[in-house]
């Protein structure tokens, strides 16, 4: 199978409509109160590859990435966390707020439905930093040694 050509290394809320979030794994969550940000250490699935011929299962082009929500407020978590149950996204929704109705600057309400539970965030925007080029995997989650460990780095180490 030919390699996956990464379109770009930085994705934003402007790209939301062309991005998919189903089965994206969350490895960590970090709050930065001085920057008013919330960061997710994720495995982003760029493409699902359908089984061919005698294959039975999908494969996935996946990259480790850091997704940062900027100017965050009103964070609400309802996600049971256990070390045996990985946190995965079922779907991510966004709705732009009307500043005149809430007396706020324009913002985006994000709701992240997890496989178990959900959380929501109000933020001005998000940026996703791809940390490595996508690799073809049989699972929807990268092993720690493949993803380079756990990190909230915004350094772009992806290659063509």
N, C-alpha and C positions, 0 to 999 in steps of 0.2 A: 504494500500500500504506500502511496506517495505521502510525503510529509504535509503538515498543515502550515499554510502561510499565514502568519499572524498579521492581521490588518493594521493594528496599531498597538502600542504598549500602554497608552493611557485612555481610559474610557470615562465618560461623565454621564450625569443625568440627562444630558442632551441625546445620548445614545440609548436611553432606556427602552424605547419601543423596538429596538432590534436586538436587545439582549434577552437571554433566557436565564431563569434562576432555578428551575426545577432540579432537585437533587444536588445542588451546590452544597458542599460540606463546609461547616464553620469549625475551625480549629481553635479560635481564640477571639476574645472581645477585649478591647482596651479603651479606657476613657482618658481623655486629656482635658482636664478642667481648664487649664491655662489657654488652650487653643479652642475650647468649646467644640471638641470633636469626639467622635466615636469611631473606632477602627475595627474591622473584622479581618481576621486572617482566614482566607478561604481557598478552596480548590474550585476554580471556575471552569465549568464545562463549556468549551467553545463549540464543539460539535458532537452529536451522537451519530455513530456509524452503524447502519443497519447490518444485520448478519448477512453474509454472502454464502451462496451454495449450501454446503453441509454444516455451516456454523449455526449455532443455536442462540448465541447471545450478542447483544450490542457491545461495541467498544466505544471509547470516549477520548476525545482530544481535550486534555486538561492541563491547566497551568495553575501554579500557586499564585495568589494575588492578594493585595491589601486593598480593601474597600474602605474609604474614609468618608464619613458623613461630616460635613462642615457646618459650623454655627448651629449646633444641636441644642434642642430644648425638648421638654416634655417626653422623656424616655420612659416607656412602660414595658416591663418584662413579665411575661407569664409563661415561662419555659422551665419545666422541671429538668434540672441538670444532674446527670449521673455519669460516672466515668465509664460505664459499660454501654451507654446509649449515645452514639455520636450525634451531634446536632447537625441537622440537614434542613435546607430550605425546601419547602414544598412549592411556595410561590411568593413573589415579592410584588406588592402593589404600590403605586404612588399616585397622589392627587395633589395638584397645585392648589394652594389656599388662595382665597380672595382677600387681599389685604384690607379692602374697605369693610368687609363683613366682620373681621376679627380685630381690626385696629393694629395689625402687625405689618411688618415688612412682608413682601411675598415670600412664601416658604413652601416646602413640599412635605406632605404627610406620607411617610413610608410605613407600610405594614408588612412585616415579614412573617408569613405563616411557615412554621417549622413542621417537621413530621410529627412532633409532639409539642404543642403549645404555640405561642406567637409572641412577638414583641413589636412595638411601634416607636417611631421617632419622628420628630418634626425637625427639619434641617433646611438650610438654604440650598444645599446641593450635595452631590457625592462625586467622588473621583475614585476610579479603580486603577491601581497600578499593577501591571503584570510583572511578576518577579522572574519568571523563566519562560522560555519558549514552550508551547504546548507539546506534550508527549502523548502517544497513543497508549491507552490503558484498558485493561479488561474490567477494572472496577471503577466506580464513580468517585473514589477518594484516593488520593495519593498517599503512599507510605511516607513516613517522616524522612527517611533517607533519600527518597526520590524528590521530595519537595524542598529539600535543604533545611529541614527542621521547621520550627515554628517561629514566625517573625511578623512584625508589623512594619517592615521596611517599605519605604517608598522608592527604593533604588530600583532602577530598571536594569535587569540583567538578562532580559529576553533577547534572543538572536533571531535572525530570519528563519 
